[in-house]
Amino acid sequence: MNTFRLGGVHPQENKLASENAIELFPLQQKAVVFVSQHLGAPSTPVVQKGDRVKTGQLLAKAEAFICANTHSPYTGVITKIDVATDFNGYKKPAFYIDVEEDEWCEDIDTSEDIVQDIKLSSQEIIERIKDRGIVGLGGAAFPTHVKYMVPEDKHVDYVIINAAECEPYLTSDNRLLLEHTEEVLIGIEIMKKALNINKAKIGIEANKPKAINALKAIINKYPGTEVVALKTKYPQGAEKQLIYALTKREVPSGKLPIEVGCVVNNVGTAFAIYQAVQKNRPLIDNILTFTGKAVENNRNLLVRVGTSIQSIIDYCGGLPENTGKVINGGPMMGKAMMDLSAPTTKTTSSILVMTEAEAGRKKTTNCLRCGKCVSACPMGLEPIQISLLAKQERWEEAEKECTMDCIECGSCLFTCPAGQPLLDIIRVAKSKIGALRRARSKK
């Protein structure tokens, strides 16, 4: 069965909400929408305090190349534009909205009718994706339109769709494929047209047989698009690992997928592109999984951007008494939330409730020199060597160890019997090396 070449681990899957249909989360009376919710330059507000906005209306405009528009997920009055705290504890500019009953912008199709015919040209599709504020929903929030502005000296052979959902606990992509199969496939057709190509590969782990069968049942209507069942192995959904599993092409160190003729997007992004191009709908909501072993009702929820994390927790019955951490994302790559009053963003994929027993780290002991972290690394790095160099602040030597190639999957940390905080240290090293590179570029 298709998989990547190096490393990988097998954490417990814990797909506790996989059989639970997507529920529509009710609108809240107040919302906080961050001005910028993407990787890149900040957006510029185009509305003011006191303005009444409609659902889908532009709030902040992208004025740089790597930037994304932000639209209002609500109808209501902007009571202030001020800083708000995100789940990491950082303060960011945000719109505060008193929410009213939905009044959508007139040019948005809110019907549930599936629109098959793709009327826009390649360039018009890219402009629509940009205009509607679509970003990568695999976690990075990279402005999607930039990926489709292919340089003249590059050639694309495949659109690669990440439907692996290899992170434990997360089930939103699985539910999306089961409940919106046709729309996802039309979204992929739009991607192919935007790139003027006819081939796409959907990579999905074999532990999702219902989703695989749902795709295969209608895939013949979409020539050139292939569904590939992948070995259930983490991090199967990482960009470079997914490309190798599907095409046997290897992205060189420090390079992007375009170097091997691929453009990669998450399955959620494919659905968002369908909504943008066929319905003129901006990215104002997303599907997230509320889950955990101690959670009584694991759920998949369709939530408007700007909804407070705490309101979702309350809606789902509150936190269990033995809660140790609340994670944004999965247990491997997610981050513990510092502030539960923080609002959701375009890329909030999960609220994972971990018990005190689960959340506790292993006791750290001396490295055993067992090599498990090396065997587990899907990028072929030596995590313990990078860690030792980082502890001694030997940043240039750490750079030569290809530290910047680390995808921060956490496989090294997961497999270390000595409980060494390898990923934490490597993240620090990447930050320091990034600063070194920026300093060099200014000379």
C-alpha positions as CSV (number, residue, x, y, z in Angstrom):
1,M,0.0,0.0,0.0
2,N,1.2,3.5,-0.9
3,T,3.2,5.3,1.8
4,F,6.2,7.6,2.3
5,R,9.8,6.3,2.3
6,L,11.3,7.2,5.7
7,G,10.3,7.1,9.3
8,G,6.8,7.6,10.6
9,V,5.0,6.3,13.7
10,H,1.7,4.7,14.6
11,P,-0.1,6.6,17.4
12,Q,-3.6,5.4,18.5
13,E,-6.1,6.7,16.0
14,N,-8.8,7.6,18.4
15,K,-11.3,8.7,15.7
16,L,-14.0,9.0,18.3
17,A,-16.3,11.3,16.3
18,S,-16.0,9.6,12.9
19,E,-19.6,8.4,12.8
20,N,-21.1,11.6,14.0
21,A,-22.6,13.9,11.3
22,I,-21.7,17.5,11.0
23,E,-23.9,19.7,13.2
24,L,-24.5,23.4,12.6
25,F,-23.3,25.4,15.6
26,P,-25.8,28.2,16.6
27,L,-24.8,31.9,16.1
28,Q,-23.6,33.6,19.2
29,Q,-24.7,37.2,20.3
30,K,-21.2,38.5,20.1
31,A,-18.2,37.6,18.0
32,V,-14.5,38.6,17.7
33,V,-13.0,38.2,14.2
34,F,-9.2,38.7,13.8
35,V,-8.3,41.2,11.1
36,S,-5.7,38.7,9.7
37,Q,-6.0,34.9,9.7
38,H,-3.4,33.8,7.3
39,L,0.3,33.4,6.8
40,G,1.9,36.5,5.3
41,A,1.4,40.3,5.4
42,P,-1.5,41.6,7.5
43,S,-4.8,42.7,5.9
44,T,-6.0,46.3,6.0
45,P,-9.4,47.0,7.6
46,V,-12.0,48.6,5.2
47,V,-14.8,49.1,7.7
48,Q,-15.0,51.2,10.9
49,K,-16.4,51.2,14.3
50,G,-20.2,51.7,14.1
51,D,-20.5,50.2,10.6
52,R,-23.3,47.6,10.1
53,V,-22.0,44.7,8.0
54,K,-23.7,41.9,6.3
55,T,-22.7,38.2,6.3
56,G,-20.0,37.7,3.7
57,Q,-19.1,41.4,3.5
58,L,-15.4,42.4,3.1
59,L,-13.9,43.5,6.5
60,A,-10.1,43.6,5.7
61,K,-8.4,43.7,2.3
62,A,-5.3,42.0,1.1
63,E,-2.8,44.6,-0.2
64,A,0.3,42.4,-0.4
65,F,1.3,39.5,-2.5
66,I,1.1,36.9,0.3
67,C,-2.0,38.1,2.1
68,A,-5.7,37.2,2.3
69,N,-9.0,39.0,2.5
70,T,-11.1,38.7,5.7
71,H,-14.9,38.7,5.4
72,S,-17.6,39.1,8.0
73,P,-19.1,35.7,9.2
74,Y,-22.0,37.6,10.6
75,T,-24.6,40.4,10.1
76,G,-24.3,43.0,12.8
77,V,-22.7,46.2,14.1
78,I,-18.9,46.6,14.6
79,T,-18.7,47.9,18.1
80,K,-14.9,48.4,18.1
81,I,-11.7,47.5,16.3
82,D,-9.2,46.6,19.0
83,V,-6.8,43.9,20.0
84,A,-8.0,40.5,21.2
85,T,-6.1,37.6,22.6
86,D,-5.7,34.4,20.5
87,F,-5.6,30.9,22.0
88,N,-1.8,31.2,22.2
89,G,-2.1,34.3,24.4
90,Y,-0.9,36.7,21.7
91,K,-2.8,40.0,21.2
92,K,-3.9,40.7,17.6
93,P,-6.1,43.3,15.9
94,A,-9.7,42.2,15.7
95,F,-13.3,43.3,14.9
96,Y,-15.8,43.1,17.7
97,I,-19.3,42.4,16.3
98,D,-22.7,42.5,18.0
99,V,-24.4,39.8,16.0
100,E,-27.9,40.1,14.4
101,E,-30.0,37.7,12.4
102,D,-28.2,36.7,9.1
103,E,-28.6,39.0,6.2
104,W,-26.3,37.7,3.4
105,C,-24.7,39.8,0.8
106,E,-26.9,39.7,-2.3
107,D,-24.2,38.2,-4.6
108,I,-23.7,35.0,-2.5
109,D,-25.7,31.9,-3.3
110,T,-26.8,30.4,0.0
111,S,-28.8,27.5,-1.5
112,E,-27.8,23.9,-1.0
113,D,-28.1,23.2,-4.8
114,I,-24.9,21.7,-6.2
115,V,-23.5,23.7,-9.1
116,Q,-21.7,21.5,-11.6
117,D,-20.9,23.8,-14.5
118,I,-17.6,25.7,-14.0
119,K,-18.1,28.9,-16.0
120,L,-15.0,30.9,-14.9
121,S,-11.8,30.9,-16.8
122,S,-8.5,29.9,-15.3
123,Q,-7.5,33.4,-14.4
124,E,-11.0,34.3,-13.2
125,I,-10.9,31.3,-10.8
126,I,-7.6,32.4,-9.3
127,E,-9.0,35.9,-8.8
128,R,-12.2,34.6,-7.2
129,I,-10.1,32.4,-4.8
130,K,-8.1,35.5,-3.8
131,D,-11.2,37.7,-3.6
132,R,-13.1,35.2,-1.3
133,G,-10.2,34.9,1.2
134,I,-9.4,31.2,0.7
135,V,-6.4,30.0,2.7
136,G,-5.0,26.5,3.2
137,L,-7.1,24.6,5.7
138,G,-4.4,22.0,6.4
139,G,-3.1,24.2,9.2
140,A,-0.7,26.7,7.6
141,A,-3.3,29.2,6.4
142,F,-1.2,30.0,3.4
143,P,-3.2,32.2,0.9
144,T,-4.4,29.7,-1.6
145,H,-4.4,31.9,-4.7
146,V,-0.6,32.2,-4.5
147,K,-0.1,28.5,-5.1
148,Y,-2.0,28.8,-8.4
149,M,0.1,31.7,-9.7
150,V,2.6,29.3,-11.2
151,P,5.9,31.0,-12.4
152,E,6.5,30.7,-16.1
153,D,9.6,28.5,-15.6
154,K,7.6,25.9,-13.6
155,H,5.3,23.1,-14.8
156,V,2.5,21.4,-12.9
157,D,1.5,17.8,-13.5
158,Y,-0.8,17.0,-10.5
159,V,-3.1,18.6,-8.1
160,I,-2.5,16.6,-4.9
161,I,-5.4,16.5,-2.4
162,N,-4.6,15.8,1.2
163,A,-7.5,13.8,2.6
164,A,-5.2,11.6,4.8
165,E,-6.3,13.2,8.1
166,C,-3.5,11.3,9.8
167,E,-3.6,13.3,13.0
168,P,-5.2,11.3,15.8
169,Y,-8.7,12.3,17.0
170,L,-9.5,14.6,14.0
171,T,-12.5,13.6,11.9
172,S,-13.7,16.7,10.2
173,D,-12.2,15.9,6.8
174,N,-13.7,12.4,6.9
175,R,-17.2,13.8,7.6
176,L,-16.7,16.4,4.8
177,L,-15.9,13.7,2.3
178,L,-19.0,11.7,3.4
179,E,-21.4,14.5,3.5
180,H,-20.2,16.8,0.6
181,T,-18.5,14.3,-1.7
182,E,-19.7,15.9,-5.0
183,E,-18.8,19.4,-4.0
184,V,-15.3,18.3,-3.1
185,L,-14.8,16.7,-6.4
186,I,-16.1,19.7,-8.3
187,G,-13.7,21.8,-6.2
188,I,-10.9,19.6,-7.5
189,E,-12.1,20.1,-11.1
190,I,-11.9,23.9,-10.4
191,M,-8.3,23.5,-9.2
192,K,-7.4,21.5,-12.3
193,K,-9.0,24.2,-14.6
194,A,-7.1,26.9,-12.7
195,L,-3.8,25.2,-13.4
196,N,-4.8,24.1,-17.0
197,I,-4.1,20.4,-16.1
198,N,-6.2,17.2,-16.1
199,K,-4.7,15.1,-13.4
200,A,-5.4,15.0,-9.7
201,K,-4.7,12.5,-6.9
202,I,-6.7,12.3,-3.7
203,G,-4.6,10.6,-0.9
204,I,-6.7,9.2,1.9
205,E,-5.7,6.8,4.7
206,A,-7.1,3.3,4.5
207,N,-8.8,3.6,7.9
208,K,-11.6,5.7,6.2
209,P,-13.2,3.0,4.0
210,K,-16.6,4.8,3.9
211,A,-15.1,8.0,2.6
212,I,-13.0,6.1,0.1
213,N,-16.1,4.2,-1.2
214,A,-18.1,7.5,-1.4
215,L,-15.4,9.0,-3.6
216,K,-15.0,5.9,-5.8
217,A,-18.8,5.7,-6.3
218,I,-18.8,8.9,-8.4
219,I,-15.2,9.4,-9.3
220,N,-15.8,8.2,-12.9
221,K,-17.7,11.4,-13.5
222,Y,-14.5,13.3,-13.1
223,P,-11.9,11.9,-15.5
224,G,-8.3,12.4,-14.5
225,T,-9.0,12.4,-10.8
226,E,-7.8,9.3,-8.8
227,V,-8.5,8.1,-5.3
228,V,-5.5,6.4,-3.7
229,A,-5.8,4.5,-0.4
230,L,-2.7,5.1,1.7
231,K,-1.2,3.1,4.6
232,T,-2.4,4.3,8.0
233,K,0.8,5.8,9.2
234,Y,1.7,9.2,10.7
235,P,2.5,11.8,9.2
236,Q,1.0,10.5,6.0
237,G,-0.7,13.9,5.4
238,A,2.5,15.9,5.6
239,E,3.1,17.7,2.2
240,K,6.3,16.1,1.1
241,Q,5.4,12.7,2.5
242,L,2.1,12.8,0.7
243,I,3.7,13.7,-2.6
244,Y,6.1,10.8,-2.4
245,A,3.3,8.3,-1.4
246,L,1.2,9.4,-4.4
247,T,3.8,10.1,-7.1
248,K,7.2,8.7,-5.8
249,R,8.6,12.2,-6.5
250,E,10.9,13.7,-3.8
251,V,10.8,17.4,-3.0
252,P,14.4,18.6,-2.6
253,S,15.6,20.1,0.7
254,G,14.5,23.7,1.0
255,K,12.2,23.5,-2.0
256,L,8.5,23.6,-2.6
257,P,6.1,21.0,-4.2
258,I,6.1,23.0,-7.5
259,E,9.7,21.8,-8.0
260,V,8.4,18.3,-8.7
261,G,5.3,19.4,-10.6
262,C,2.7,19.3,-7.8
263,V,0.3,21.7,-6.1
264,V,-1.0,20.4,-2.8
265,N,-4.2,21.4,-1.0
266,N,-6.2,20.0,1.8
267,V,-9.6,18.5,1.1
268,G,-11.2,21.3,3.2
269,T,-9.6,23.8,0.8
270,A,-11.1,22.0,-2.2
271,F,-14.6,22.4,-0.6
272,A,-13.9,26.1,0.2
273,I,-12.8,26.6,-3.4
274,Y,-16.0,25.0,-4.7
275,Q,-18.0,27.4,-2.5
276,A,-16.0,30.4,-3.6
277,V,-16.1,29.8,-7.3
278,Q,-19.6,28.2,-7.7
279,K,-21.4,30.0,-4.9
280,N,-19.3,33.2,-4.5
281,R,-19.1,32.4,-0.8
282,P,-16.1,33.6,1.2
283,L,-14.3,31.5,3.8
284,I,-16.3,32.4,6.9
285,D,-16.8,29.1,8.6
286,N,-15.1,25.7,9.0
287,I,-15.8,22.2,10.4
288,L,-14.1,21.4,13.6
289,T,-14.0,18.3,15.8
290,F,-14.8,18.6,19.5
291,T,-13.3,15.4,21.0
292,G,-11.5,13.6,23.7
293,K,-11.6,10.3,25.6
294,A,-13.3,11.9,28.6
295,V,-15.7,13.8,26.5
296,E,-19.3,12.5,26.7
297,N,-20.4,13.5,23.2
298,N,-17.7,13.7,20.5
299,R,-18.9,16.0,17.8
300,N,-18.2,17.5,14.4
301,L,-19.4,21.1,14.2
302,L,-19.8,23.7,11.4
303,V,-18.7,26.8,13.2
304,R,-18.6,30.5,12.1
305,V,-15.2,32.1,12.3
306,G,-15.0,34.4,15.4
307,T,-16.9,32.1,17.8
308,S,-15.3,31.8,21.2
309,I,-13.7,28.5,22.1
310,Q,-15.5,28.6,25.5
311,S,-18.9,28.9,23.9
312,I,-18.2,25.7,21.9
313,I,-17.1,23.9,25.1
314,D,-20.2,25.1,26.9
315,Y,-22.4,24.0,24.1
316,C,-20.8,20.5,24.2
317,G,-21.4,20.1,27.9
318,G,-18.3,21.7,29.4
319,L,-14.9,20.3,30.3
320,P,-14.6,17.0,32.2
321,E,-13.3,17.4,35.8
322,N,-10.1,15.6,34.9
323,T,-9.1,17.9,32.0
324,G,-5.4,18.4,31.8
325,K,-5.1,20.4,28.6
326,V,-7.3,21.7,25.8
327,I,-5.5,21.5,22.4
328,N,-6.1,23.4,19.2
329,G,-5.6,20.6,16.7
330,G,-4.5,17.1,17.3
331,P,-2.1,15.6,19.9
332,M,0.9,15.4,17.6
333,M,1.0,18.9,16.1
334,G,-1.6,20.8,18.0
335,K,-0.9,23.4,20.6
336,A,-2.3,23.8,24.1
337,M,-4.7,26.7,24.4
338,M,-3.7,29.5,26.8
339,D,-7.0,31.3,26.6
340,L,-10.3,29.6,26.1
341,S,-12.2,32.9,25.6
342,A,-10.2,33.3,22.3
343,P,-12.2,33.1,19.0
344,T,-12.0,30.5,16.3
345,T,-10.1,31.3,13.1
346,K,-10.3,30.0,9.5
347,T,-8.0,27.1,10.4
348,T,-9.4,25.9,13.8
349,S,-9.6,22.2,13.1
350,S,-10.3,20.7,16.5
351,I,-10.8,21.3,20.2
352,L,-9.2,18.3,21.8
353,V,-9.8,17.7,25.5
354,M,-7.0,15.7,27.1
355,T,-7.2,14.3,30.6
356,E,-4.5,15.0,33.2
357,A,-3.1,11.5,32.6
358,E,-2.9,12.0,28.8
359,A,-1.5,15.5,29.0
360,G,1.3,14.7,31.4
361,R,4.7,14.4,29.8
362,K,7.1,11.6,30.3
363,K,9.8,12.1,33.0
364,T,12.9,13.4,31.1
365,T,16.0,11.2,31.6
366,N,19.4,11.1,29.8
367,C,19.4,10.2,26.1
368,L,19.8,6.4,25.7
369,R,21.4,6.7,22.3
370,C,18.8,4.3,21.0
371,G,18.3,6.0,17.7
372,K,14.5,5.8,17.8
373,C,14.1,9.5,17.0
374,V,16.3,9.0,13.9
375,S,14.3,6.0,12.7
376,A,11.0,7.8,13.3
377,C,11.9,11.1,11.5
378,P,10.1,11.2,8.1
379,M,12.6,13.8,6.9
380,G,15.6,11.7,7.5
381,L,17.0,14.1,10.1
382,E,18.9,13.4,13.4
383,P,16.7,15.0,16.0
384,I,19.0,14.3,18.9
385,Q,22.0,15.8,17.1
386,I,20.1,18.9,16.3
387,S,18.9,19.1,19.9
388,L,22.4,18.8,21.3
389,L,23.7,21.6,19.0
390,A,20.7,23.8,19.9
391,K,21.4,23.4,23.6
392,Q,24.9,24.7,23.0
393,E,23.5,27.5,20.8
394,R,25.6,26.3,17.9
395,W,23.0,27.6,15.4
396,E,25.1,27.6,12.2
397,E,26.1,23.9,12.8
398,A,22.4,23.1,13.5
399,E,21.6,24.8,10.2
400,K,24.0,22.5,8.4
401,E,22.1,19.5,9.9
402,C,19.1,20.6,7.7
403,T,17.1,21.7,10.8
404,M,14.9,23.9,8.7
405,D,13.6,20.8,6.9
406,C,11.9,19.7,10.1
407,I,8.1,19.6,9.6
408,E,7.4,19.6,13.3
409,C,5.4,16.4,13.2
410,G,6.4,15.4,16.7
411,S,7.4,11.8,15.7
412,C,10.7,12.2,17.5
413,L,9.1,13.3,20.7
414,F,6.4,10.6,20.4
415,T,9.0,7.8,20.1
416,C,11.7,9.0,22.6
417,P,11.8,6.6,25.6
418,A,13.8,9.2,27.5
419,G,11.1,11.8,27.3
420,Q,13.5,14.3,25.7
421,P,11.7,17.5,24.6
422,L,13.1,17.2,21.1
423,L,10.4,19.0,19.2
424,D,10.4,22.0,21.6
425,I,14.2,22.4,21.2
426,I,14.1,22.0,17.4
427,R,11.4,24.7,17.2
428,V,13.7,27.1,19.1
429,A,16.5,26.1,16.7
430,K,14.4,26.8,13.7
431,S,13.5,30.2,15.0
432,K,17.1,31.1,15.7
433,I,18.3,29.9,12.3
434,G,15.5,31.8,10.6
435,A,16.7,35.0,12.4
436,L,20.3,34.2,11.2
437,R,19.1,33.9,7.6
438,R,17.2,37.1,7.7
439,A,20.2,38.9,9.2
440,R,22.4,37.5,6.4
441,S,19.9,38.7,3.7
442,K,20.1,42.3,5.0
443,K,23.9,42.5,4.6
